[in-house]
């Protein structure tokens, strides 16, 4: 029988190994790419990677593949969240940042409900979680379409004008 202490030790070792792996490979592999892309391009790339992860998850057959997918998620998750918040902040007037980030927070919570709800509905329809994983791709592509329609330069300009009117420049 395995003790709780052994399980926690194993989890800590896996976390540490993942961190070392991400640092050792992530920066060299993704650093040059990130320096060539703007914020929007980087976020779109992250959404495409998430879609690839979902497709790979559908065909997943081994524990090694599972851990490779987990590593890919870890590589994309932090950066995409930081870039998304940074882009959103640049589009938000300082005087209204509470309102804007309040909306951001509500939308995050809404997505935390909608994603699992879609997944559960797909499991109910297909009777299997593999097709349900693919259903999540809808969110990634909707995100790409919405992001591509945003005029970022205009949004930044309007936010700065609002800051100037509020005397925050």
Secondary structure, DSSP 8 states (H G I E B T S, - for coil): ---HHHHHHHHHHHHHHHHHHIIIIIHHHHHHHHHHS-HHHHHHHHHHHHHHHHHHHHH--SHHHHHHHHHHHHHHHHHHHHHHHHHHHHTS-GGGHHHHHHHHHHHHHHHHHHHHHHHHHHHHHHSSHHHHHHHTHHHHHHHHHHHHH--HHHHHHHHHHHHHHTT--
